[in-house]
Amino acid sequence: MYIFDSVLESDSVSAHFCDIGQALYTMLNKALLCLVTFAASVNILNYGGVPMGVQAQYLLGLGIGDITGPVVETNMMGYASLGQTDTGLHMRQRSRAWIVADASNSSNRVVFINADIAMGDTGIRRSIVSQLSSEFPGLYTNENIALVSTHQHSGVGGYLENLLPQITALGYVKQTADAIVAGTVLAVRRAHANLAPGNAYLANPAEERARYQFDQDKDLSLLRFDDASGNPRGFLSFFAVHGTSLYENNTLVSGDNKGMAAYLYEAMVEPSAMPGNNTFVAGFTQSNVGDTSPNTEGAFCESPGQPWDGQPCEFEHSTCGNKTEDCHGRGPGFRISDFESNRLIAQAQVDGAKTLMSQTLPAVSGPIQWVHTYMNMSFRSFTLPNGTTVQTCPPAMGFSFAGGTTDGPGAFDFIQGDNSSNPQNPFWEIVKGAVTPLPSPEQVQCQSPKPILLNTGFAHSPYEWSPSTVDIQMLRVGNLVMLIIPGELTTMAGRRLREAVRTKLISSGIIGDDAYVVIAGPANTYAHYVTTREEYAVQRYEGASTIFGPNTLDSYIDKYTSLLPFLAPNASGSPSSDPAPQDQTSKAISLQTAVILDNAPIGESFGRVIADVQTTSPYHAGDTVVAQFVGANPRNNLRLEDTFLTVDRLVNGDWQAFRSDSHPSTKFQWLRTNTILGFSTVNVSWTIEDGTPSGSYRLSYYGDAKSLFGSISSFVGHSSTFATA
């Protein structure tokens, strides 16, 4: 196992975007407006060589599992847009798991899960821990399992257990949650099954990259997992960029740029393996992502007929004509499509990882340790290093939360940077008290200078709107410490936390000068954003979404640094802990209607071709082949570890699957054509890649239909044979 750092560079600027506020966010201030960039070139630090023949110190296990929930009729999680209801599938969502165990004491191990979801969740993690601890008693526990998200915004929603993020999903969607849990447990089970001796290698940081040359972190850190013979089995990379390459108008479930990067790298290593069946596992993990964006061309007004159309958005408040709705970030491929931007941002991360994987690095050495505790952030009192006593606050959302970001603008007349006591929308002053309780003077003072829009920490009906208690967790592998963060840290917030932890690790003698600290999140619990005090005062989207008030970051720094003794080589016991958050899923409400029935029109049958492919002349690279079928609702069978479609190739008289619904060149689109009668259609499409072998192909659709009596029957449909040249 190795860890590397590289710097991803380009000349592009980046703003920011959204999560649960109808959009993403843009920037906190002018200093933070620049530069989440991706590299045309990658600068590599100078590392030493790797000693050969070193006896394996660790046991390493890697696994992957399908977590794709219902790909139709379900709200997507990330932009929190009621209109973003999924209509099909671009690429399946997956969980990837890495286990690192001490070779001399294999019960001493940690589990790192990187899931293609928008954010970690207490309920999801609780279920994963319950299943794994039951299946592997004494090995996998609440303390040593980390559930980290890629923070993508094009996945299936409704799985978070608190009420606020459920609102646009019309409540809790158990089918989504169950799929995430099942696929993640499978990924860990597979990682457990292939545990084998291996070595770890780690690069030392170059004095925090000359004290931050850039406004965003451009370092891509990579931890390589090798077998005992020195052959790479996979890696974990840590790099901060939001999963918002696919815009709010996208309704096809996908993994966004990090899911795409994982696919591209794994396909490069094992080109003949179907996605999900690969043995090499590539992890593109999120980091201090709060003020980063993949839309590196900047934010522009999209206001046809208006004089500001095509102009850069007004900087201070991210508006066009004093409104936020038309201000949108542009990715590097925006002139083609957001899917092209997604590919370009993914490829940049792949290129950085590929370069790093070719390096030779010093060996990682040291113990496997972990620590986990719960921290209640409601009026938590603690002492700053200067002796001042401060406190955090019960959760609350500010007005700029509703203003969104340039990656996903808000609605009405909310704007960025609103920290005044005079709200832009007087109507909200009337109705907000009917949504959540009006804040007390103590809460107003605690959250100041944030003007409170939603006082979610005091909203307990019908169940908790926001989490008040968060997971605090760290995993140690030798001289690498992973900070598992329950929220989205901004660039500078992440830097301050990393520096504080690394300084204390060294000064306490827990790790030497080669201590390396990375951030992974949002993980375990979703507690929105974490800004610096200075950023909080500006009250852009990030500050308005820092739910525990201006001392949030300092509280995390205080807690994480206080727990470092538990990472010492001979540490034992567990820290004190606040009570774990109560289960909310048992109280959950869901307004999503069930599938009633599927029918084929008179004279038709499920899977029958309605519109066929072209058969008179061959297709060529770049062409898109489409066939339409009589369909059924995909919610009847999620087809986990399977596929809704294949592109089949005729080889020696036999049809062989050539592409699946996990390949980015295919799309699966479903349309309900008659709700009462249960009619629907499915479009299967394939854009032919360069280098595709010439020959005979067909498109196949795999579906499952529900009868009026509730039974579900599988079927398959095939297009006519077509040629490629």
N, C-alpha and C positions, 0 to 999 in steps of 0.2 A: 504494500500500500504506500502511495506517495502523496504528498501534497505540494502543489505548485501555485505560484502566482504569476499571472500575466496581466498586461494592461491592454484593454481593448480601446482602440482609438479611432476617431473620425472627426470630421469638421462640423458635425451636426449638433444642434441644440436640442434639449429635451425639456418638455414641460412636465405636467403630471395629470392625473385623471381621477378615477372614482372607485367607489366600492358600493356602500349601501346607501348612498345619497342620491341616486338617480344618475350619477355620473362619476367621473374620476376627478382627480384634482389637478391643479396646474403647478403652482409654485408657491412658496411661502413668501419670498421676497426677491429682490433683484439679484442678490448674491446667489440664490439657489436656482435661478432660472436656467442655468447652463448645464448642461452637457451630459446626459446619459448617452454614451456613444458606443459605437460598435466598430470593430476594427477591420480596416483594410489591412493593416499590419499589426503584428503582435510583438510587443517588446518583452523579452524573457529575462528574468533575473539570472545572475550568474550563480549557479549552484555547483556543488562539488559532486564527485563521482559516487557511485553506489558500491559498497563493499560486496564482493561476490561470495557465495557460499555461506551466508549468514543463516544460522538455524532459525526456523520460523518461530516467531514470538507470539503470533496471533492465529486464531482460527477465523476464517472469513467466509461469510455466506451471503449470497445475492439472489434475489427473487423478484418476480414481476407478476402482477395480477390485474385483471380487467375489472374496473369499477364503474362502468358506464350505466347510468340509470336510464329512466324513460326518456327517449330522444324525441318524443312528440308530446304536445299538449301539456307541457310543464315549463314553468318560468325558469329562466336561466339565472345563475347566481354570479353577481359581480357588479353590474351596472344598476341593479335594483330598478329595472324598467318593467312596468307591468306589461307593456306591449312586446317585450322580448320573450316570446313563447317559442320553444323549440319546434322545428318542423322536420327534423331529420338529423343526419349524421355526416360529419366531415371526417373525423378521426376519433377513435375510441379513447376514453379516459383510462388511465392506468395508475396503479400504485406500484412503486418500486421500493424494495426493502434491502437494507444492508445490515448484517449482524457482524459485530466484531467481538470476539471472545479471547480471553487469556488462554494461551495454549497450555499453560501449566495448571490452570484451574478453570476448566471450560464452563463452569457455572457462573463465572464472573464475566458478564457480557452486556452489551448495549445494543439496542435496535433503533435504527434510524429509518423512518418511513418518509418517502417523498411522493406525495399524492397529487395527481392532476385535478385538484379542487381549488376553489377560490380561497378558502381559509380553513384552518383547523377548527374543530368544534368539540366541546366538552362531552356532549352526548355520543358522538361518533367514537371519540377516543375511549369513552367508558365501555362501549360495547366491544371494541377491539381488544382492550385490555382484559375484559371479562372472558372472552373466548380464548385468547392466547394463554392466559394464566390458568384456565381450566384444562386446556389441552397440554400445556407444558408447565406443570406446577413447579414453582421454585425457580424457573428460568426467566420467564417474561412477566414483568410486574408493572404496576402503576408508576414505579420509579424509573425504570430503565427503558421504557418505550417512548419514543418521540414521534408525534404525528405532525409532519411539516407539509405545508401546501406549496404548490408552485404559484399560487395566487393568479390563476388564469380566470378570465371573465366570460368564457364561452362554454362552461360546463352546466350540467343539470343542477337545478336549485331545489330548495325546500328541505334541505337536510339539517340546517342549523337548528338547535333546540330553543334558542331564545326567540321571542316574538318579533322584534323589530326586523330582522332579516327575513322573516317568513311572510311579511305583509304582501310583497309583490308576488310571492309564490302561492298566494291564497292559502297559507298555512303550511303545516308540516307535510312532507311527502315521504312516507315511510319507504316506498319502493326505491327512492333515491338513496336514502340512508342505508337501507339493507344492502344495496349493491356496493356502496363504498366499503362497508364493513366486510362483506363477503370477499371482495377482491383483495382488500388489504390483508386480511387474515391469510388468504391463499398466498399472497406474495411473501409474507413472513414465513409461512409453512415451507414454501419452496426454498427460501434462503436457509432455513434451519436444516433442510434435508441435504443441502450441498455444502455444509460447513466443511472446510478443508484448511490445512496449514497454509499460511501465507506470511509475507513480510510487508512492513509498512515503511513508507519513505516520506519525509517531510522537509519542506524548504523553510528557512528562516526568513522572517520579514525584514525588509531593508528600511529600518527605522521609519515605519509608517509612511513609506513612500514620500520621503522628503517633506513630511508634514503637509500632506494634502495639496498637491499641485492643482487638482481639479475640484469643481464644485460638486460633482457626483463621484462616487467610487467607481473607478474604471478597472479595478483589479478583479480578475477572475481567479479564484483560488480553487485548486483541484486536488482531491485526495484520491490517489490511485490504489486499486486493490489488485495485487499480484498473487499468483499461486506460488508454491514453494520453489518452483523451477524458474520463477521470474516472468511468467507469462501473464499479461494483464487480463483480469476477469471483469473489470468494470471500473467505474469511478464515481465520485461525488464532486460536483463543482458548485461553487457558491458565487453567485453574481446577481446584482440587484438590477432588475428591470421589470416593470409591471407587465402583467399578462393581459395587455389591452391592444395587441396588434389587430385583433379582430374586433370590429366596432360594435356599437350597440344595436345596429340594424341587422347584424348577423343572427340567424336563427338555426344554424347547423352546429350541433354539439362538436366541440373540438378541444384540443389541449393547448391552444394558443402557442406562443413562441417557444416556451420551454418544453411542452409536450412534443412540438414539431422537432425541436433540437434533439430530444432523446430519440425520436424515431430516426432522424437522419443519421445520427451517429451509430445507432445499433444496426441500421440497415447497411451502413458502410462497412462495419466489421463482419456482419453475417448477412450478405446480400441474398442468400437463398432462403433464409428463414422468414416465415410469415411473422408480422409484428405480434409480439406477445409470446412467441415461441422461441425467442432468442435466449441464449445463455449469457451473453455479454450484456451487462446492465449499465446504461449510461444515465447518470443522475444530474439534472440541471436544477439546482436548488435555489430558492429565493433567498435574498439577504435583506439588508436594510433598504427596503424598496419604496419607502413612503413618498419620496419626491423624485421618482424616476419615471420615465416614459419611453416606450419603444417608438413613439411617433416623433422621430428625430428631425423632421423637416420644420417643426414649429406649428403654431396654432393660427388658423386663418378663418376669416368669415365666409360662410357659405350661405349667402343671402341674395339669391337671384332677384334682380330688379332694384336692388338697393345700392346706393353709391359706395358703400363699404364692402360690397361683394368682392371676394378675392384678396382683400387687404388683411394684413396681420390684425389679430384681435387687439383691442385696447388692453394695454399691458397690466395696469393696476388691478383691474377687476375681471379680466378675461371676458369682455363683452363685445358685442357687435350691435351698434345702435342702442346701447344701454341694456341689452338683453344678453343672457348667456347661451340661449338655445342654439344659436347659429355659429358659435365658436367651437371649432373642431381641430384637434391635432392631426397632423399628416405624417404617415409613416414613409419609409424610404421608397416604397413601391406604390404610392397612392395613385399615381397616374395610370396604373394598371388595375390594381385591386388591393383591398386590405389583406387578401390571402397571399398576394405577392409580398407585401410588406412583412407579413408573418414569416414567410419563408426566408426573407433576407435577414431579419433579426435573428431567427433561429440559426441560419447558416453562419452568421458572425460568431455566435457562441460556440458552434461546432468547430469552426476554424481555430478559435482560441484554445479549446480543449484538445483538439488534434495536435496542435503545436506542443502543448504542454505534455501530452502523453508520450511524446518522443524524447523527453528529457530524462537525464539520469540524476537522481537526487540522494541526499543523505538519508539514512534509515531512521524511521520513527522508532522510538524505544520508550517504554514506560508502561505504567499500569493502565488498566481499564477501570474507570471510576464513573460514578454518576451521582446526581443529587436531584431530588424533586420535592417540592412543597407547594402548598396553596397559600395565596396571599389575598386577603380581603382589602380592596382598595378604597372602600367607603370610609372617609375620614380617618385614614391611616396616618398616624403621627410618627414622625421620625426626625432625626437630627442630621443636618447637613454637616459637611466637614468643617465649616466655619463656626459651628456651635449653634447655629440658628435652628429652632424647632419649627417645622412646617408640617403640612398635612395634604393628603390627597382628598378627592371629593367623590361622592356617589356619582354614577354616570349621568352625563347630560350631553346633548348635541347642540351645537351652535347654529346660527342662521346660515353661515357659509357652507355648512354641511349640505343644505338643500340647494346651494348654488352649483354643486358638482364641480367638475373639472373639465379641462379641454379635451380629455380623452372620452368624456361622457358628460356633456353639459347638463345642468339642472333645469328646472322648469319655473314657471311663474316669473316673478321679478326678483328672485333671490340672486345675489351676486357674490363674488369672491371678496374677501377682505372686509367683511362687515363685522366690526366690533363696537358699533355704536349702540346707544340705548334707544335710538329711533329706528325701528325696523323698516325695511323697504316695503314690506307687505303688511299693511294694517289688519287685513283680514285674518292673518295668522295670529295676531294678538287676541282676536276674538275666539278663534277655534282651538288654539293650542292647549288651552286649559281643559278642553273637553277630550283631548287626545291623551295627554299625560297630566299629572297633577302640577299645578303652578308651583314654582320653586319657592322655598322658604328664604328669608333673608340670609340665613347661614349658607345655604346652597348658592345663592347669588354671589355672595362675597367670596366663597371658596372658589367658584368657577371664574371669577373676574380675571381678565376683562372680556370673557366670553359672554355674549348675550344668549341666554338659553332659549332655544326653540323647542326642544323636546326634553323634558325632565325625566328621562327613562329610568334613572336609578330609583325613582319613587313610584314607578308604574309596575304594579305586581299583578294586574288583572288582564286577561284571564290567567296569565302566568308571566314570568319575568321577561321584561322587554329587552334588557341588556344584562350582561354578566357583571357582577360586582366582585367576584372572586376569580382570580386567574391562576394558571399553572406557572410556576417558576421552575425551570429545569435546565441542567447542564449535563453534557456528556463529555467524558475525557477519554481520548485514545492517545496514550503517550504524552507528547508535548503539544497536542492539539486539543483545544477546548472549544466545544460547540455550544453557543448560547441559544437555547430554544426559546423563542420570544413569542408571547401571546398577542402580537399585534404588529402593526406596520411602523417600523422606525424610519424616520427620515435619515438622510445621509449623515448629517452632523450629529443627530441623536445616536446613531449607530456608532459613529467614530468615538464619541465620548464614552459610551458604554464599553466598547472594546478596549479602549485605552485604560479605563479605570480597572477593568478586570485583569488585563495583562500586567499592569503595574503592580497590582496586589499579588498576583501569582508569583511574580519575580521577587518582590520585596519580602514576601512571607516564606520564600524558599520552597514553595510547592512545586514550581517548575523553574528552570534556569532561564537564561537570557534567550534561549531558543523557543520560549513559549509562543504559541500561535493561537490566536483567537478568531473565530468566525461567528457570524450571526446567521441563524436560520429561522425563517418565519414568514408570514403569520402561522403560528403553530399551536396545537393543543386546544386553546380557547381563543375565540376571536374577540379581542378587546379594542378593536379599531386602531387608531393611530397613536404614535408617540413622537412628539416634537420637542425641540428644545424650548426653554422658557422664552427665548427671543422670538422664535417662530410662532409660538402660541400667541404672543401679543399681537401679531399681525392678523390672526384670525382669517387666514385663507382656509381652504377646505380641510387641510391637514390639522390645523389648530382647532378648528370647529369640531373636528372628529376625534380629538384627543379627549376622551370622555371623562378621564379622572382629574382633569384640571391642570394648572400650570406646573405642578410639582410631580407630574407623572414620571418623567424621565429620571429625575433624582430619586424617586422611590424605587424604581427598578435598579438603578445603580447601587443604591443602599442595600437592597436585598440580595442581588446577585453577588456582590463582593463579600457580603457577610457569610455566604454559604460556601466560599472557596475552600475553607479547611476540610470540607467533606470530600474534596477532590484530592487530598493529600494521599501519598502512596499507602499509608497504613491506616487511613481513616476508617472508622466504623460507626455504626449507629445511623440514626436519621434525624434531621432537624425537626424542631417544633413546627407545627403547621396550623393554619386556620382551618376551620371545617371545610370539607370539600363542597362544591356547589351542589345543590339539590337537583335531582333528575327532573327535567322539564318535559321530557317526551311523553311521560304518562299523562300529562295534562294537555297534550298538543291537540290543536284543532286543525282539521283539513277540510277545505271546501272544494278540493279537486274531485270531480265526478269520476266514477269508475267507468270502464268500458262496458257498454251495455250489450252490443252485439256487432258482428260484422256480417255483411251480406254481399254477394255478387249480383250485379244486375241480371235480369231475366235473359237467359241464353248465354250468359258468361260464366266463368269459373275463376276461382282464386288463382292468381299466377298467370292467367292468360294475357298474352301480349296485346295491348291496345294500340300502341304506336311502336313500330319495329325499327330496327337499325337499317342502315343502307347496305344493300347486298350487291348492287350492280357495279360498283367500283371500289377499290381499296381505300382505306383510311391511311393517313400519314401522321407522323409525329406532330403534335400540337393540335390535332383534330380532337373534338369531343364526340364520343359515341354515346347515344342516349336511347334507352328503351323505356316505354311506359307499360306498367302492368296493372291488372285488377288487384287491388291491395287489401290488406287488413291492418288493424291497429298494431303498431310495434310494441305498445305497452303490454300486449298479451304475453310476450316472451322477450326478455331483454337480450337473450342470446349471449350471455356472458361467456367469455372464452370461446366465442363463436363469431358468426358474421351474418349480417342481413343480405349480403351480396357477395358475389365473386365475379371476377373476370376470368373466364376459363380459356385455356389454350389447348388446341388439339395437338397431342404429341404421340406419334406412332399409333394413331387410331383411338387414343384414350383422351378424355377431357381431364385436364389437370388445373387446379386452382392456381391462377397466376397473380391475382390481386384480390384484396379483401376490403371490407369497409374501414380498415385501419390504415390504408394507404392514402396519402394526401391527394393522389390523382383520381380518386373515386369520390362520388357523392351519392348519398341515399336521401331522397326527399319524398315525404309523405303528405298527401292532401286529402282531407275529408271532403267528399263531394256531396254527400247527403247525410245529414246527422240522423234524421228520423229513420231512414231505411238502412243506415249503416254502410253506405257505399264509400269507398275510398280508392285512391290511385297511388301508385308508387313509381317514381322516376329513379332509374339507376343510370348513372353516367360515369364515363371514364375518359379522362383527357390523356391521350397517348403520350408517354414520355419518350424523350430522345433515347435511342439505343434499344427500343423495343424490338424483339425479333420479329421478322416478317412471318406471316403464317395465318392460320385460321383461328378465330376467337368467337366467343359468345358471352353475353351478359346473363347472369343468373340472379334470381331474386328468391330469398328464403323468408317465408312468412308464417304467421300463426293466426288463425281465425277463431273468433269466439262465437259460439252459437247462442241463441236466445236462452237456452237452458244452462249456459255456463261452461259447457265443455269446450276445450281448445284443441284444434286440429292443425297440424303442420302441413305445409304445402311448398312446392317449389315451382318456379316458372323460368323458362329459358327464352332468350331472344333467338332470332335466326343467326346462322353462322355468318360472320363477316370477315373480310381479309384486311390485313395491314401490310404495307409495303415500305 
